[in-house]
Amino acid sequence: MSLTDTRKAKEYLLGITHNATNESFPDGTASARKSGTVLLEKFSANGETPLKRVVVRYGLVDEQGNNLDDVEKTLPDWFHPEKIYQHFNGKPLSFED
């Protein structure tokens, strides 16, 4: 239900899925995924150890407001699900770690 209308509900969803296929998400949310979520594709060197390399599939824009679709980037160290969870649960992000 979080994907039905995130903007009007003023809800923000951080979803993590192994594979961004239609089966990974609830039925009827395909258009909402494109307008209310960020999809980053991560990579690994050996199938287990993640690299900082990602491809922004959709959901982010550059400084001029242009969509970053299928753009390769490098993740900052703070961009990690556990650190983001901690940020929203009393431990602010530290950019000096």
HELIX and SHEET records of a PDB file:
HELIX    1   1 THR A    6  ALA A    9  1                                   4    
HELIX    2   2 ASN A   22  SER A   24  5                                   3    
HELIX    3   3 ALA A   30  GLY A   36  1                                   7    
HELIX    4   4 PRO A   81  HIS A   87  1                                   7    
SHEET    1   A 3 LEU A  39  SER A  44  0                                        
SHEET    2   A 3 PRO A  50  TYR A  58 -1                                        
SHEET    3   A 3 VAL A  71  THR A  74 -1                                        
END                                                                             
